[in-house]
Amino acid sequence: MVKNLSASKESSHSCAMATEAAPPQTAQIPVINVSKIDASTADKLVDAAATFGFVFIELETTNIDYNDVQRMFELSKKFFASPRSEKAKCAISENVFGNQISRLRDLALNFGEFADGKAQQPMPDALAADESYLSGFFDSCHGLCVRLLQLFAMGLKIDEDAGGKDWFSARHNRSGPSGSILRLLHYPIIPAEAGYVPEKDIRAGAHSDYGSITLLFQRPAQEGLEILSKGWQPVPVHPDGVDAARPPPILVNIGDLLSYWTGGYLKSTVHRVVVPPSAKIGGEDRYSMAFFCHPVDTAVLVPVPSALLRERGKKRGAMDAEAEGKAITAAEHLKGRLAATYGWKK
């Protein structure tokens, strides 16, 4: 190691110049129209999920209106502009609801499931009057996830006698509690007086999501997301071929649970959020929203009865667990992931 670190100045300079001359390649994630639940759309979705673990969905082809997305961002900005003392009342706890506060400033506000339009957690004062609206947006996000899960089931060729296209959606039917969360995210510009420390100020460290699928809503020109695929690749808000004047597409990614459920065929890709150059020298705070979709807690993660997976010979995750007589529930899977991440025992 010491010998490698003591390479000549000329070699080091050459490597540095080569690195500077080769910026990371932008991730080429496909964009899909999901207005139809048909075989063609399903195959495209599954192919993207198996290849990248991510896929863009055209917002205009979903049940979610862009005006609602914009209003949600305004509510997010309203909350994060409230006094720190008010935000501290919503501190994160072991049920992962609440507000997270970073070394510099706040990062996220989590909402668990709503019941009859009411949050099952303390509502921040800044958002109390909009509780029913937040509940409605939560429902819209869940509805879109059900649509996508139906397409995944079709693309995986799930046996008709086992439920066909409704196999996943039946296990996400909200018949009981789940780990689903709506998260409002705020990544502020790093103040000059705080100093920028690259190894500490990555906005969200490398991770994969825990649930089935995640919906990510972004604002125009507010980049920062990167996926790990042959190195770190930036993910644009408006991918190639999408008019920047149009609403940003929704970015969908596969979570650990769906990857485990499908024997690793659908990829749960590691990703992170960094501080792009524009945010280091000015620009504006970054706001985004994520909806993390989970099955009902009692859903048992048995192997997916899929012709496609049988053809591929997949035997990992849920498939191995069942063979060993150790099939787990969605709640047990989530608790295991939270314990591994945060050290929580409960």
N, C-alpha and C positions, 0 to 999 in steps of 0.2 A: 504494500500500500504506500509506504513512504517513497519507494522508488518511483511509483507512478506519479505521485504528487510533485516530484522534483523534476519533471520534464522540462526541457529547454524553454526559454522565454519565446523563442521563435515558433516552436510547435504549439505552445499555448496560444500565442497570438493568432496563428493560422486557424486553430480550432474555433477560437472566439469569432473570427471574421466569418468562418463558414456558418456558424450558428446564426449570426446576425443576418446573413444573406439568405437564410432558409427559414422564414417564418412558418409556424405550424400550419398544416393543411386544414382548411375548413371541413368539418364533417359534412359528408354528402348524404344527408338523411332524406328519404323520399317524402313527398307530400301526397296525401290520399284524400279523395272525395268520398265521404261516407254517407252520402244522401240515400244510397240504396243498400239494403241488406241482401246482397247476392253473392254468388260464388266468386265472381271476378274480384270484387272488393275484398272479400274474406281472404282470398289467396294472396293478394298484395299486402294485406295487413300482417298476415302470418309470416310472409317472407321477410318483411322489414323487421319484425320483432325477433325473428330467428337470426337475422344477419347483424342488425345494429342494436337491438334492444330499445330502439327509439323510432318514432315515426311522427311526422307532422300531419295534423288533421285540419282540413280547410274549415275554418270557423263557420263560414256561411252555409256549410252542408250539415251542421249540427242543430240541436234543439236550443242552443245558447245564443242569445242576442248580444251583439257587440255593445249595445247601449248598456246592457246589464253588466258586462265586463268593465266598462268605463266607470259606471257608478260604483262598483265594488272597489276599484282602485281609489276613487275619491274617498270612500269610507275608510280604506286602509290608511290613506294619508292623514285623514282626520284623527284616527286613533294614534298613529305614531307621532303626531304633532301635539298630543295631549301631555300634560305634566308627567314627569318621570314618576312622581309619587302615585299618580293614578294607574300608570302602567304596572307599577310594582305590585299592585293589588291582584294582578292577574299572573303572578309568577308561575313558571312551569312547575309541575309536580309529577309524581310517578304515573299519573294517567296521561301524561304528555299534553294535556290541555294547558292553555295559558301563554304567557309572554316570556320569551327568552331574551336575556340581556347579555351582550357580548362585552369584550374588553373596552370597546369604544362606545357603542350605543346599542339600542335594541335591535333585534333581528326578526322575530317571528311572533305571531299571535295565532294560536291553535284553537279551533272549534271542533268539538266532538259532535256526535249526532244530536239533532234537535228532535223534540217530541211535541207534536201538535203546535209547531211553530215556536217552541220555547227551547232555549239553550239549557243543557243539563250541567251548567257550570256558571260561576259568577260572570255577569255581563259587564264589560267596561262602560263607564259613564258615557264616553264619547259615542258608543254604538248602541246604547240601550233603546233608543227610539227606532232603531233599524233592525231590531231582532228578527221580526217576521221576514224582512227582506233577505237577511243573511240566511235564514232557514230556507227560503225559496231558492236561493242560488245554490245552496248545498244540495237541494233536491234535484235541480237541473243538472248539476255535475254528476250526481249519482245516476240519473237517467241516461246521460251520455255514456257513462261507463258500462251500463247494462247493454246498451246498443253495441259497443265495441266488444264486449265479452261474447255476445251472440255471434259476432263476426269471427272472433277467434275460434269459437266452437265449430263454426262451419268450416273454417280454413283448416282446422286440425282433423276434420272428418270424424267428429265424435259420433259414436254409434247411435242411430235413431232410436233403437229400443232402450237406450240408456238416458235419453232426453234430447239428443241431437243438439240443435243450436241453443237450447235453453239450459244445457247442463251447467255451465258456469253461472249464468244469470240466476238460476234457481237457488244457488248457494250465496247469492248476493241480494236476496229479496227483502232485506230489512225486517224479517220476521222476528228478529231479536237483536241484541246489541252487537256491535262490531267495532273494529279498530279504525273505521273510516274517519278522516280528519280533513277539514278545510283550513288551510294555513295561509295567512297573510304575511308576506315577507317584506322587510325593509332593509336595504343595504345602503347606508349613508356614505357620502363622500368622506374619505379619511381626512380630518382636519390637518392642516399643515403643521400645527403645533404638536399634534400627536405623533407625527413622524410615520413614515410608511416602512414597515418591516415585512418584506415579502414572505418569509417563512412563518410569520405569525398572523398576517393580515389577509390570508386567503379567506374569502367571505364564507364559504362553506367547504369544509375539507372533503377529501375523497370519500365517497360512500356509495352504497346502493340503497334503493328504497325497500321497505319491508313488505309492502302489501301486494295486491294483485296488479293494478295499474295505477299510474299517476298522471293527472292532467296538469300541465303547467301553462299558465297564462302569463304572457310577457308584454311589456310596453315597447313601442317602436324605439329603435336606436338605443336600447338598454341591454347591451350584450354582457357577457361575463360567464355564461355556462360553458363548460368543457366536458367532453366525454373521453374516456380512456380507450383508445382504439389505435394501436400502433403508435403510442405516445398520446399526449393530450391534444385533442382537436377542438377548436372553438366551434360552438354551435350558433349560427346566426339567428336573429329574431325573425328575419325575413329570408328564407332560404332562396337559393338560385331559382329563377323562374317565377317567383312570386312577386308581384308588383308591390313595391314599398308603400304605395298609396292605399293598398287594401289593409283590412285589419290583420294583425299578425295571426298566423295559424296557431292552433293549440298544439303544444308538443306533448306527446304521449310516451311514457316509458314503462317498461316491464319491471315489476318489482320482484323481490326475492321469493315471495310466496308463489306467484304464478310460474316462476322458473322452477322452483322446487316441485310444484304440482305437475309440471310437464316434463320432468326428468331432465331439466336443463336445456330442452330444445328451444324454448323462448328465453332469450338472454336478459338477465338483470345486469345492465352495464354500469360499471363504476363511473361516477361523474362528480364534478365539483363546481363551485362558483368562485371565480377569481376577480380581482380588481382590474378591469381593462385600463389601458393607458389614458383614456379620456377622463376616467373617474379619479386618476391620480393627480391630474393637473387642473381639474375643474369639472365642468359638466354638471350633472344633476344626480340626486340620490336615485338608486335603483329600487323599483318596486316590482314584485311579482306575486303571483298567487298559485298555490298548488292544492290539488284535491287528491288525497291518498285514499284509494278505494280498497276496502278489505271485505272478505266474505263475512257472514254472520259468525260469531265466535264459535258456535257449535259445529260448523261445517268440518267434516272429517276429511283430511287430505289424503284420500285414497288415489291410486293411479287413475289418470284420465283415460276413459275408455275410447281411445282414439286409434283409428285405423292407421293414420299417418305416423303416430308415435310407435306403433307396433312394427310398422315397416322399417322405421329408422333404428329399431332395436334399442330404444332408450331404456335405461334401467338405473336411474339415480333418484335421489330425493325421495318422493312419496313412494316410488316403485320399490326401492330398496327397503324403505321403512315397513311397507306392508308385508314384504317377503319375510321380514324378521319379526312380524307380529307387533310392530311398534308404530302403527299409524297414529298421527297426532291431529289435534283440532287446530283450526285457524287461530284461536286464542292462545294455544300453547306455542304455536310457531311464533306469534308476535311477542309473547313474553320472553321466549328464548332469545330473540333478536335484541329486544330492549335490554335484557340482562347482559348480553355480550357487549352492547354498546355503552350502557350507563352503569353497569354493575348492580342493577336493581335485582332484588331477591324475590319480591312479592309477585 
